[in-house]
Amino acid sequence: MKIILDKKGSSQLHKFREILINEIINKYPKFDKNLSNIHKYIKYNEVNDLRINLFKKINKSNWEKKLKELLGQDLIKIIGPDISIQTKLNLSILMPNDKTSLLPMHSDTWSADSPFQINSWIPLTDTFDSNSMYLLDEKQSINALKKISKLKIDNKNIFKNIKVKRKDFINLEFGKILIFNPTLIHGNVINKTHSTRVSLNIRFKSLFSPEPKNNPDRQFGAYYKDFVISKNTNFALSILKNNKF
């Protein structure tokens, strides 16, 4: 499952971007406010510290409220009226020729994430070619997973056996958001463009979807928290809390 949402008219995307820009200017006063140009102002060995600072800053903002306005109604249509959300909003920076920020080919379920969840990938810059991420479609992912199982290959050798084509990279203008099932195989490569990519990502799932049995770190209360709860479910929870059946 892959859906691209057009949110160009949303003020919330600009607010997310402004938080990052203002924080970068605090440390790099000459920064030109263009996130695609981050690589012109910082060194490779500084990018991780910058990412951590931006991660902390954006998670101290009222980011859940922004996401509700940005994606709430779309998520209800996809998941249902009762939704939980990952406890932290993640942030990625992929500068040109940076080998330190690579995300190897993977399916999120390999790290015990739920196949019932959905991932939201929110670029704050235009994404294209190798500065973006690649995402195999359902057929490609199923075939790849079968090949991995059959060949019994480990993660280090996956990329050698599964070829990613140029068409598999997600090209999005700022204002568009990718929603996809985390079982689809994805990752990134060395950015060979002249543009830095900055993106947010966060996971959602139905409040009533099954919990992963083998990894408590991915369960509600640790990895997830309430996001949108329907009136009916709130009423039902109050009944359960105040009555014994």
Secondary structure as UniProt FT lines:
FT   STRAND          2..6
FT   TURN            8..9
FT   HELIX           11..27
FT   TURN            29..30
FT   HELIX           35..40
FT   HELIX           44..46
FT   HELIX           47..60
FT   HELIX           63..79
FT   STRAND          83..86
FT   STRAND          90..94
FT   TURN            96..97
FT   HELIX           99..101
FT   HELIX           108..111
FT   TURN            115..116
FT   STRAND          118..123
FT   HELIX           129..131
FT   STRAND          134..135
FT   HELIX           138..151
FT   HELIX           155..157
FT   HELIX           158..161
FT   HELIX           166..168
FT   TURN            174..175
FT   STRAND          176..180
FT   TURN            182..183
FT   STRAND          186..187
FT   STRAND          197..206
FT   TURN            207..208
FT   HELIX           216..218
FT   TURN            221..223
FT   STRAND          224..228
FT   HELIX           231..242
//
